[in-house]
Amino acid sequence: MKTLLRLAAPLALAALTAAAQNANEVKDRGATALQSGPAPPVTLYGTLVDAGCRNRTALNLKQAPETFAAAAPAQTAADAQSGAQARTAQGYQNPSTPSQQPNTQVSVNGITVDPKTLAAERHDVLEHQVPDLRSRQMDPTCAITGATHGFAIVLTDNGRMLNLDDGGNTFANEAVQGSADGRTMMSGNGGGFKPAAVVKGNIHADKVVVQSLKLTK
């Protein structure tokens, strides 16, 4: 009998302790404050790039933007002469000739075109060749160009790429247009660029809800 009492006493004490612990947990349930709400604001340092770029690999994002060349591609003397002859045969003006409209009609494959019609068609063909044509093409290295509508930041410390939210895109667009490199690019006198930037905001998954954005170079 004494042996049974010795065995039962510890078991009863353990049961009472467990019951008291469970009671305290039930009583405390919902009373302990839990962290909730948006993620805390952070300051991000990185490089601003085009979020619409297809090749978002780390290697490509580190590449320098394509070299901008305002001049025509290099060509041999024979190529230049051949091109000049072709333009002359089709009634188009060569860059080295005086600026004037051709006053003769052109006949090709039995079809004759008068000077007035030729001038009008030439205008339609060359209308899209404006100075900022190059700046409105996407850069394969994800650099910012005139075709950029969405922006992202590539973090300096770990290379992670985070898209900016709609407000961040507005901040970034204003910063780009307000920078010297951005104005040069938009005017057609320069190519795409990847400016360093400081972004303050909250991170949600792969997006930054931007509070402020500043280009540092």
C-alpha positions as CSV (number, residue, x, y, z in Angstrom):
1,M,0.0,0.0,0.0
2,K,2.8,2.4,0.9
3,T,4.5,1.5,-2.4
4,L,1.4,2.4,-4.3
5,L,1.2,5.8,-2.5
6,R,4.8,6.5,-3.3
7,L,4.1,5.9,-7.0
8,A,0.8,7.8,-7.1
9,A,2.1,10.9,-5.4
10,P,4.5,12.0,-8.2
11,L,2.0,11.2,-10.9
12,A,-0.7,13.2,-9.2
13,L,1.7,16.2,-8.8
14,A,2.7,16.0,-12.5
15,A,-1.0,15.9,-13.5
16,L,-1.7,19.0,-11.4
17,T,1.2,20.9,-12.8
18,A,0.2,20.1,-16.4
19,A,-3.4,21.2,-15.7
20,A,-2.2,24.5,-14.2
21,Q,0.1,25.1,-17.2
22,N,-2.8,24.4,-19.6
23,A,-5.0,26.7,-17.6
24,N,-2.5,29.5,-17.8
25,E,-2.0,29.0,-21.5
26,V,-5.8,29.2,-22.1
27,K,-6.0,32.3,-19.9
28,D,-3.1,34.0,-21.7
29,R,-4.4,33.0,-25.2
30,G,-5.0,36.2,-27.2
31,A,-3.6,38.4,-24.4
32,T,0.1,38.4,-25.7
33,A,0.7,41.1,-28.2
34,L,1.8,39.7,-31.6
35,Q,3.7,41.7,-34.2
36,S,1.4,42.6,-37.1
37,G,1.0,45.2,-39.9
38,P,3.3,46.2,-42.7
39,A,7.0,45.3,-42.7
40,P,9.3,47.9,-41.1
41,P,10.7,50.6,-43.5
42,V,14.1,50.0,-44.8
43,T,16.7,51.9,-46.8
44,L,18.0,50.1,-49.9
45,Y,21.1,50.9,-51.9
46,G,21.5,49.6,-55.4
47,T,21.2,50.2,-59.2
48,L,18.1,51.3,-60.9
49,V,17.2,49.2,-64.0
50,D,14.4,48.4,-66.4
51,A,11.9,46.0,-64.7
52,G,10.5,45.0,-68.1
53,C,13.9,43.5,-69.2
54,R,13.6,39.8,-70.2
55,N,17.1,38.7,-69.2
56,R,17.1,39.3,-65.5
57,T,20.1,37.1,-64.7
58,A,22.7,38.4,-62.3
59,L,25.4,38.4,-65.0
60,N,23.3,40.4,-67.4
61,L,22.3,42.9,-64.8
62,K,25.9,43.6,-64.0
63,Q,26.7,44.3,-67.7
64,A,27.4,47.9,-68.8
65,P,24.7,49.4,-71.1
66,E,25.2,49.1,-74.8
67,T,27.5,51.7,-76.2
68,F,25.6,54.6,-77.8
69,A,26.8,55.6,-81.3
70,A,25.1,58.7,-82.8
71,A,27.1,58.3,-86.1
72,A,26.3,55.8,-88.8
73,P,28.0,52.4,-88.6
74,A,31.4,52.2,-90.1
75,Q,31.5,51.1,-93.7
76,T,34.1,50.6,-96.5
77,A,34.4,53.1,-99.3
78,A,32.9,50.5,-101.7
79,D,29.9,50.1,-99.5
80,A,29.5,53.9,-99.3
81,Q,29.7,54.2,-103.0
82,S,27.3,51.4,-103.6
83,G,24.8,52.9,-101.2
84,A,25.1,56.3,-102.8
85,Q,24.4,54.9,-106.2
86,A,21.4,53.0,-105.0
87,R,19.9,56.1,-103.4
88,T,20.5,58.1,-106.5
89,A,18.9,55.5,-108.7
90,Q,15.8,55.5,-106.5
91,G,15.6,59.3,-106.4
92,Y,16.8,59.7,-102.8
93,Q,19.2,62.4,-101.7
94,N,22.7,61.5,-100.6
95,P,24.0,63.2,-97.4
96,S,26.9,64.8,-99.4
97,T,24.7,66.4,-102.0
98,P,23.1,69.8,-101.5
99,S,19.8,69.8,-99.7
100,Q,17.2,70.0,-102.5
101,Q,14.4,67.9,-103.9
102,P,15.1,66.0,-107.1
103,N,13.4,67.7,-110.0
104,T,13.4,64.6,-112.2
105,Q,10.9,61.7,-112.3
106,V,12.1,58.2,-111.4
107,S,11.3,55.0,-113.4
108,V,11.8,51.6,-111.8
109,N,10.5,48.3,-113.5
110,G,8.4,50.3,-115.9
111,I,6.7,52.4,-113.2
112,T,7.3,56.1,-113.3
113,V,6.9,58.3,-110.2
114,D,6.7,62.1,-110.5
115,P,8.9,64.3,-108.2
116,K,6.0,65.5,-106.1
117,T,4.8,62.0,-105.2
118,L,8.4,60.9,-104.6
119,A,9.0,63.7,-102.1
120,A,5.8,62.8,-100.2
121,E,6.6,59.1,-100.0
122,R,10.2,59.9,-98.9
123,H,8.8,62.0,-96.0
124,D,6.6,59.1,-94.9
125,V,9.5,56.7,-95.0
126,L,11.9,58.9,-93.1
127,E,9.4,60.3,-90.6
128,H,10.3,57.8,-87.9
129,Q,14.0,58.4,-88.1
130,V,14.0,61.1,-85.4
131,P,17.0,61.9,-83.1
132,D,15.6,60.0,-80.1
133,L,14.8,56.8,-82.0
134,R,17.7,54.9,-80.4
135,S,16.7,56.1,-76.9
136,R,13.2,54.6,-77.4
137,Q,14.6,51.0,-77.9
138,M,15.0,48.6,-75.0
139,D,18.5,47.9,-73.9
140,P,19.4,44.2,-73.7
141,T,21.4,44.7,-70.4
142,C,18.3,46.1,-68.7
143,A,19.5,49.7,-68.7
144,I,16.9,52.4,-68.5
145,T,15.9,53.9,-71.8
146,G,13.0,55.9,-73.2
147,A,11.1,52.6,-73.5
148,T,11.2,51.9,-69.8
149,H,7.8,52.0,-68.1
150,G,8.5,50.0,-65.0
151,F,11.6,50.2,-62.7
152,A,13.4,47.9,-60.4
153,I,16.4,48.1,-58.0
154,V,19.2,45.6,-57.9
155,L,20.6,45.6,-54.4
156,T,24.3,46.3,-54.0
157,D,24.8,43.9,-51.1
158,N,23.3,40.7,-52.4
159,G,22.3,41.3,-56.1
160,R,18.6,40.8,-55.3
161,M,16.2,42.5,-57.8
162,L,13.1,44.1,-56.4
163,N,10.4,45.7,-58.6
164,L,9.1,49.2,-57.6
165,D,5.4,49.7,-57.0
166,D,3.3,52.2,-59.0
167,G,4.3,55.1,-56.8
168,G,7.9,54.1,-57.0
169,N,7.8,54.0,-60.7
170,T,6.5,57.6,-60.7
171,F,9.3,58.6,-58.3
172,A,11.9,56.8,-60.6
173,N,10.5,58.4,-63.8
174,E,10.7,61.9,-62.3
175,A,14.3,61.2,-61.0
176,V,15.4,59.9,-64.4
177,Q,14.0,62.8,-66.3
178,G,15.5,65.3,-63.8
179,S,19.0,63.9,-64.1
180,A,21.6,65.0,-66.7
181,D,22.1,61.5,-68.1
182,G,18.3,61.0,-68.3
183,R,17.8,64.2,-70.2
184,T,20.7,63.3,-72.6
185,M,19.2,59.9,-73.2
186,M,15.6,61.2,-73.7
187,S,16.9,63.8,-76.3
188,G,18.5,61.1,-78.4
189,N,22.1,62.2,-77.6
190,G,22.9,59.3,-75.3
191,G,22.1,55.7,-74.7
192,G,20.6,53.8,-71.8
193,F,22.1,54.0,-68.3
194,K,22.0,52.3,-64.9
195,P,22.1,55.0,-62.2
196,A,22.9,54.2,-58.6
197,A,19.9,54.9,-56.3
198,V,18.8,55.0,-52.7
199,V,15.2,53.8,-52.1
200,K,13.3,54.1,-48.8
201,G,10.2,52.0,-48.3
202,N,8.7,48.7,-47.3
203,I,9.5,45.3,-48.9
204,H,6.6,43.0,-49.8
205,A,7.7,39.8,-51.4
206,D,9.6,40.9,-54.6
207,K,8.2,44.5,-54.6
208,V,9.1,47.7,-52.8
209,V,6.4,50.1,-51.7
210,V,8.5,53.3,-52.2
211,Q,8.4,56.2,-49.8
212,S,11.3,58.1,-51.4
213,L,13.8,57.6,-54.2
214,K,17.0,59.5,-55.0
215,L,19.6,59.0,-57.7
216,T,23.1,59.3,-56.4
217,K,24.9,59.6,-59.7
